[in-house]
């Protein structure tokens, strides 16, 4: 009887942890947030991955953002291609860390449009004293790009990862423009390679 009670108690505790909200959050965080990452992580499947390194934009303290465009498919169904971008955010200095995130093709155009708007807004606000203002865009897999302005002081940033992710900071608008140019060139490359 005592062993049966211990077994039932163990079963109830196990069931509690399986259905608790915290367990679902952990499980969801481990699932790929993008179609591209889900496709690239397939096992026992032959896949073809074509990619191009678009370049790297350097920030403060040795940090950088590195972007790669990817077109992938299964040879059996080559007409259905999964495309997007891989973004590596490296944070230098004391908090040195590196995060890799993925951006699906259907949201990378939104990133490009958001970056274009931020560049325009930054130019408009450079002669305006702002009170602690932040403008940012975040993708499904937590690639974040934006800028903050306090008074006349401007700082751009890009980050990746959940929780305490890697952050790359920029001191000039030129770095934000450079990221936008990399994204634009990657979009052109993906569109030209998806059709072949």
N, C-alpha and C positions, 0 to 999 in steps of 0.2 A: 504494500500500500504506500509506504514511504517513497519507494523508487518511482511509483506511478505519479505521485504528487510532484516530485522533482521534475519528471519528464514533462508533465502538463505545464508547470511553471516555466520551464525552459522554452516550450513551444509558444506560450503566450508572449514571453519576452521577445523571442525571435520574430513573431508575427507583428508585434508592436513596432519594432525597428524597421521591418520591411514596409509597413504602411504609413509610417510617420512622415510628415511633410519634409523634414530635414533629409531623409533618405532619398526622397524623390528629387530634391534639389541637387544632391550630390550625383545621382544617376544622370540627371539632365545635363549637368555641367560636364560630364564625361562624354556625352554624345556630341558628334561634330555639329557645329552651328551652321555650316555651309554645305551646299551640294558638292562643291569642289573637294573639300576635305573628306566628306563621306565617300566620294568616288575614289579618291587617291588612297584611302585606307582599306579598300576592298581586299579580301584575301582569296586565294585560289581562283583568281581571275586574271586573265591576260589583259593588260592595259598598255596603251601607248601614251607617253607623255612627251609633248613638245613644249619647250619653254625658251624664253629669252630673258637674260638679265638686263633689266632696264637701266639700272644704275643705283647709285647711293647718294643720299643727301646728308651731309655732316652737320651735327649740331654742337652744342657746348660740351665741354669736358670729355671729348672723344666719343660722344654718342652719335648714332646715325640711324637713318631709315633706309633700308635696302628693299627694292621692289623687283619682282619677277612676274612676267605674264606667262600663263599656262593654258594650253589646249590639250585636253586628254580625251581618250575614247577607248572603247573595246574594239579590236579589229573586226570582230564578227558584225558589229553594228556601227561601222565607222561614220554613218550619217548622223548619229546622235552624239554630239561632242559636248563635254562639260568643260567650260572655260572660266577663267577668273585670274586672280592675282594672289601671289604669296608675298606677304609683307613681313620683313624682319625688323623689329625695333630693338636697338641695342642701347642700353643706358650705361654710360661710363661713370667714372667717379666712385664715390663711396658705396653707392647702391648698385654696383655693377651687376647687370642681368640682361638676358636676351630672350625675347619672346617672338614666336612665329605665329602669325594669324593669317587667315584666308579670307578673301573677298570674292563673292560670286560676281559673275559678269553683270547680272541684273541689278546689282547695287553699286558697281564701280562707277557707273555714269553719274549716280547720285553723289558719290564722293567727289568726282570731278566738278560737278555743278556747284556743290557746297564750297569747294576750294576756290572756285572762280568768284563766288559771292563774297567769301571772306577776304579775298585780295581786293576786291572793289570796296568793301566796307572799310578795310584797313586804310586804304588810300583816302577815303572820305573822312575818316576819323583822325588822321594824323595831326591835324591842327585843332582838334577838339579835345577839351579836357573831359575825360570819362571817369565815372566813379565805379571802380572795381567791376568791369564788364568782361564776361567770357562768352565766346561764340565757338561752338564745337559741333562736330558731326561724328556719330559713332555707328559702326556697322554691326551686323549680327554677331560676328566673331570678335568683337571689341577692338577693331582698329579704329582709333580716334584721332581726329585731326582738328586743330583749331588755333585760337589765339586768345590772349587776355590783354586788357588794357586798363591801367590804373593811372589816372592823370594823363600825362602824355607818354608814359612808358608802355611800350608794346613788347609782348613776348609770344612767339608761336610755339606750338608743341604738337607732338604726335606720340601716341602710346598704343600699346597692345597688351592684352592679357586681362584676366579677371582679377579682382581684388587689387593687390599691390602689383601692378604690371610694370613693364619697362616704359620709361618716358624719355623722349628725345626733345630737348628744348632748343628753340631758335631765337637768335637776337635780332634777326632782320627778316623783312618780308621776302627777300630773295630766296630763302630756303623754302618757304611755302609755295612760291612760284615754281621752284625747281621740282617739287613733289608733283605739282599739277602737270608740269611738262612730261614727267616720267609716266604718269597715269595716261595722259593723252597719247603718247607714243605707244604705250602698251595696248590701248584700245584699238589703235590702227593695226597693230601687229595681230592681235587676236581676230579682228574682223577679217583680215586678209587670209588668215590661216584656218579659220572655221569653214570657209567655203571650199577648200581644196580636199 
